[in-house]
Amino acid sequence: MRVVVPYARGLLHPRVVPAIVMQGYDPEMYECVNAVGDPRSYPALLREWFYSGTDFCVIEHDNESRAGFLDDLRDCPEPWCFFAYDLYRPFEEVVNQPTDVSAPLGVDFSALGHTRFRAGLGEEIRELLDAPFFSLTWAARDTFISGALHAIGYVAHRHPGKAFHHHPYQAHERLHEPPRVRVTDLAYNT
Ligand SMILES: [Zn+2]
């Protein structure tokens, strides 16, 4: 399974890559250009990954995976899988939140922060991926993809547990603090 990490310059959180590597995966890094139609723009990269013919997991630049999450996504037979995460919450709060699927916090829809797509899905949503509006830069790309997959009958499979979402600005403020929880200390809760 490919693990792709799209990031904006200066906004790659320092915990993102280590959290992938410690799970035994080699992240493919993509610095995104926020320009319509640029082949390095996020929508263009998504199109490329969807057409690559391989399974791929997107881990966005502010999303920290957790031990066991990537193997879970690799091994699940479902075509479209994700781990949820809370938006804009302080890291310490997120770490201490319950991680069961019924927790009220957490993004209970498949955004692109920590989501795996099976090879072949791209062909099924080709109409979307080739559409002119998809050449927009950042806006609503996950909604478009989710909507297209829903329209042909797919439902995203949420895996139990939550990834950590590091708001870039909060993360930046925290860079000079010692981490309170190391990646290797994180329990894998199900
Ligand atoms: Zn799954």
Boltz pocket constraint, residues with backbone or C-beta under 6 A from the ligand:
constraints:
  - pocket:
      binder: B
      contacts: [[A, 72], [A, 73], [A, 76], [A, 77], [A, 78], [A, 80], [A, 81], [A, 82], [A, 157], [A, 158], [A, 159]]
      max_distance: 6.0
